[in-house]
């Protein structure tokens, strides 16, 4: 009896008219990171249409019917970067509906002036060697890499908030996982690897300690090859696909 009552309550909650009342548009937004000019940077596009014409924003699109969010984000990543199969994961859902007082005055502006639009944001990485080609993508308007230390003061929608959150997530993941290797080519020098961690984390790392963490633990291995760097020979390494966390303790960031 209780089971039948619960089923009726569920059916009533998801009746057709109620579903229509509660449904709303969803935006899929993409925070793409790389190292550009030796700095952690995010890919932004300059809007040409309302709302926020002339403002920088994250690449994004409204959700397409019958297409999963993950599939649409992956397609968006391919279109924006020209790279198939790059690293990507869902970041967070951002929601800020407009709030008005009893007189109809806006107390809290919504995240999208067109209406109550949810944003399901994703985070992705482009290897440093491929970063330049992303700015030259045909048919995508003006898109540029912006250092996260010097982002535009004002961005479209709540995209500055999304970028700030994505940077925190990326720094956290670099600290406890091997995601930093996604920024590198398959073969790299120990200096290039260390620079990736310093650029993403925004701090200096002792070379000796870093060497012990990645070499002595078998996280990377020599390829037997060398490369000329500033007139000197530097040994090349490859990632061994071993689980790796640079930090001994989590940084305290809670991933929502």
C-alpha positions as CSV (number, residue, x, y, z in Angstrom):
1,X,0.0,0.0,0.0
2,X,2.8,2.4,0.9
3,X,4.6,1.5,-2.3
4,X,1.6,2.3,-4.4
5,X,1.1,5.7,-2.6
6,X,4.8,6.5,-3.2
7,X,4.4,5.7,-6.9
8,X,1.4,8.0,-7.2
9,X,3.3,10.9,-5.6
10,X,6.1,10.4,-8.0
11,X,3.8,10.3,-11.0
12,X,2.1,13.5,-9.8
13,X,5.4,15.3,-9.3
14,X,6.4,14.5,-12.9
15,X,3.1,15.2,-14.6
16,X,3.4,16.7,-18.1
17,X,2.3,20.2,-17.1
18,X,4.6,20.3,-14.0
19,X,7.5,19.2,-16.2
20,X,6.8,22.0,-18.7
21,X,6.7,24.5,-15.8
22,X,10.0,23.4,-14.3
23,X,12.0,23.0,-17.5
24,X,14.4,25.7,-18.7
25,X,17.3,26.2,-21.0
26,X,20.8,24.8,-20.2
27,X,24.1,26.2,-21.4
28,X,27.1,23.9,-21.9
29,X,30.2,26.1,-21.2
30,X,33.8,25.0,-21.6
31,X,36.9,26.2,-19.6
32,X,39.9,25.2,-21.7
33,X,43.4,25.5,-20.2
34,X,46.9,25.4,-21.5
35,X,50.3,27.0,-20.9
36,X,50.7,29.9,-23.3
37,X,53.7,32.1,-23.0
38,X,54.8,30.0,-20.1
39,X,51.7,31.0,-18.1
40,X,48.5,29.1,-17.2
41,X,45.9,30.5,-19.6
42,X,42.3,29.9,-20.4
43,X,40.7,30.2,-23.9
44,X,38.1,33.0,-24.2
45,X,36.0,34.1,-27.1
46,X,34.8,37.6,-27.8
47,X,31.0,37.9,-28.1
48,X,29.6,39.6,-31.1
49,X,25.9,39.3,-30.3
50,X,23.6,40.2,-27.4
51,X,23.8,39.8,-24.5
52,X,27.2,41.2,-23.6
53,X,28.5,42.1,-27.1
54,X,32.2,42.9,-27.0
55,X,32.7,41.0,-23.8
56,X,35.0,38.0,-23.3
57,X,33.3,34.7,-22.4
58,X,33.9,31.0,-22.3
59,X,33.1,29.0,-25.4
60,X,29.6,27.5,-25.0
61,X,26.3,26.7,-26.6
62,X,22.7,26.0,-25.5
63,X,21.9,22.3,-24.9
64,X,20.8,20.5,-28.0
65,X,17.7,18.2,-27.8
66,X,18.4,14.4,-27.7
67,X,22.1,15.0,-27.2
68,X,23.7,14.2,-23.8
69,X,25.6,17.0,-22.1
70,X,28.8,15.0,-22.1
71,X,28.6,14.4,-25.8
72,X,27.8,18.0,-26.6
73,X,30.7,19.2,-24.4
74,X,33.0,16.8,-26.2
75,X,31.8,18.1,-29.6
76,X,32.3,21.6,-28.4
77,X,35.8,20.8,-27.3
78,X,36.6,19.4,-30.7
79,X,35.2,22.4,-32.6
80,X,36.9,25.0,-30.4
81,X,40.3,23.3,-30.1
82,X,40.5,21.2,-33.2
83,X,41.7,18.3,-31.1
84,X,39.9,14.9,-30.8
85,X,40.1,12.8,-27.7
86,X,41.6,15.5,-25.4
87,X,41.1,15.4,-21.7
88,X,37.8,16.8,-20.5
89,X,35.5,16.4,-17.4
90,X,32.4,17.9,-16.0
91,X,33.2,20.7,-13.6
92,X,30.1,22.0,-11.9
93,X,26.5,23.3,-12.5
94,X,26.2,27.1,-12.0
95,X,22.8,28.5,-11.1
96,X,21.8,32.0,-10.1
97,X,18.2,32.9,-10.9
98,X,17.1,36.6,-10.8
99,X,15.6,37.7,-7.5
100,X,13.2,40.6,-7.2
101,X,11.6,42.4,-4.3
102,X,7.9,43.0,-3.7
103,X,8.0,46.1,-5.9
104,X,9.5,44.2,-8.8
105,X,13.0,45.7,-8.4
106,X,15.9,43.4,-9.2
107,X,17.7,42.5,-5.9
108,X,20.0,39.9,-7.3
109,X,20.7,39.8,-11.1
110,X,20.5,36.4,-12.8
111,X,23.5,34.8,-14.4
112,X,21.9,35.3,-17.8
113,X,19.7,38.4,-18.6
114,X,17.8,36.4,-21.2
115,X,16.2,34.3,-18.5
116,X,16.8,31.5,-16.0
117,X,19.6,29.5,-17.7
118,X,21.6,26.9,-16.0
119,X,25.2,26.4,-16.9
120,X,26.8,23.0,-16.9
121,X,30.5,23.8,-17.1
122,X,33.3,21.5,-18.2
123,X,37.1,21.8,-17.9
124,X,39.5,20.7,-20.6
125,X,43.2,20.8,-21.3
126,X,45.1,21.5,-24.5
127,X,48.8,20.4,-24.7
128,X,51.1,23.4,-24.8
129,X,52.5,22.5,-28.2
130,X,49.0,22.8,-29.7
131,X,47.9,26.0,-28.0
132,X,48.8,28.4,-30.8
133,X,46.6,26.6,-33.3
134,X,43.5,27.1,-31.1
135,X,43.6,30.9,-31.7
136,X,43.7,30.4,-35.5
137,X,40.5,28.2,-35.8
138,X,38.5,29.3,-38.8
139,X,34.9,30.4,-38.4
140,X,34.9,30.8,-34.6
141,X,35.4,34.6,-34.4
142,X,37.9,36.1,-32.1
143,X,39.2,33.6,-29.5
144,X,42.4,34.1,-27.5
145,X,44.4,32.6,-24.6
146,X,44.2,34.8,-21.5
147,X,46.6,34.3,-18.6
148,X,44.6,33.5,-15.5
149,X,46.6,36.1,-13.6
150,X,45.3,38.8,-15.9
151,X,41.7,38.0,-16.8
152,X,39.3,40.7,-18.0
153,X,37.8,42.6,-15.1
154,X,34.3,42.0,-16.5
155,X,33.3,39.0,-18.4
156,X,30.0,37.9,-19.9
157,X,27.4,36.2,-17.7
158,X,29.1,34.6,-14.6
159,X,32.0,33.3,-16.6
160,X,34.6,35.0,-14.4
161,X,33.2,32.9,-11.5
162,X,33.3,29.8,-13.6
163,X,36.9,30.4,-14.6
164,X,38.0,31.1,-11.0
165,X,36.4,27.9,-9.9
166,X,37.9,25.9,-12.7
167,X,41.4,27.2,-11.9
168,X,40.9,26.0,-8.3
169,X,39.8,22.6,-9.5
170,X,42.7,22.3,-11.9
171,X,45.3,23.3,-9.2
172,X,43.8,20.8,-6.8
173,X,43.9,18.0,-9.4
174,X,47.5,18.8,-10.4
175,X,48.4,18.5,-6.7
176,X,46.9,15.0,-6.2
177,X,46.8,13.4,-9.7
178,X,48.9,13.1,-12.8
179,X,46.7,15.5,-14.8
180,X,49.7,17.8,-15.3
181,X,51.2,15.5,-17.9
182,X,48.2,16.3,-20.2
183,X,49.9,19.6,-20.8
184,X,53.1,18.0,-22.1
185,X,54.2,16.2,-25.3
186,X,54.9,12.5,-25.0
187,X,58.6,13.3,-24.5
188,X,59.8,16.2,-22.3
189,X,62.7,17.4,-20.2
190,X,62.6,17.5,-16.4
191,X,62.7,21.3,-16.5
192,X,59.6,21.4,-18.8
193,X,57.7,19.1,-16.4
194,X,58.7,21.2,-13.4
195,X,57.6,24.4,-15.1
196,X,54.2,22.9,-15.8
197,X,53.6,22.3,-12.1
198,X,55.0,25.7,-11.1
199,X,52.8,27.5,-13.7
200,X,49.6,25.7,-12.7
201,X,50.1,25.8,-9.0
202,X,51.5,29.3,-9.0
203,X,54.5,28.6,-6.9
204,X,58.2,27.7,-7.0
205,X,59.3,24.1,-6.5
206,X,62.7,23.0,-5.2
207,X,64.3,21.1,-8.1
208,X,65.9,18.5,-5.9
209,X,62.7,17.6,-4.1
210,X,60.8,17.6,-7.4
211,X,63.4,15.3,-9.0
212,X,63.1,12.8,-6.1
213,X,59.3,12.8,-6.3
214,X,59.1,12.1,-10.1
215,X,62.3,10.2,-10.8
216,X,63.0,8.2,-7.7
217,X,59.4,7.1,-7.5
218,X,59.4,5.9,-11.1
219,X,56.8,8.4,-12.3
220,X,58.9,9.2,-15.3
221,X,61.6,7.3,-17.1
222,X,64.4,8.3,-19.5
223,X,63.8,7.7,-23.2
224,X,67.5,7.6,-24.0
225,X,67.1,10.7,-26.2
226,X,68.4,14.2,-25.8
227,X,67.3,17.7,-26.9
228,X,69.3,20.9,-27.3
229,X,68.0,23.5,-24.9
230,X,69.7,26.9,-25.0
231,X,72.8,25.3,-26.4
232,X,72.9,22.5,-23.8
233,X,71.9,18.9,-24.0
234,X,68.9,17.9,-22.0
235,X,67.7,14.4,-21.4
236,X,64.2,13.5,-22.5
237,X,61.7,11.6,-20.3
238,X,58.3,9.9,-20.7
239,X,55.4,9.5,-18.3
240,X,55.1,5.9,-17.0
241,X,51.3,6.2,-16.4
242,X,51.9,5.6,-12.8
243,X,49.6,7.2,-10.3
244,X,51.2,10.3,-9.0
245,X,50.4,13.2,-6.6
246,X,52.9,16.0,-6.1
247,X,51.5,17.0,-2.7
248,X,51.6,14.7,0.3
249,X,48.3,16.2,1.7
250,X,45.2,17.4,-0.1
251,X,44.9,21.2,-0.4
252,X,41.5,21.3,1.3
253,X,39.5,22.2,-1.9
254,X,36.1,20.5,-1.9
255,X,35.0,19.5,-5.3
256,X,31.3,20.1,-5.6
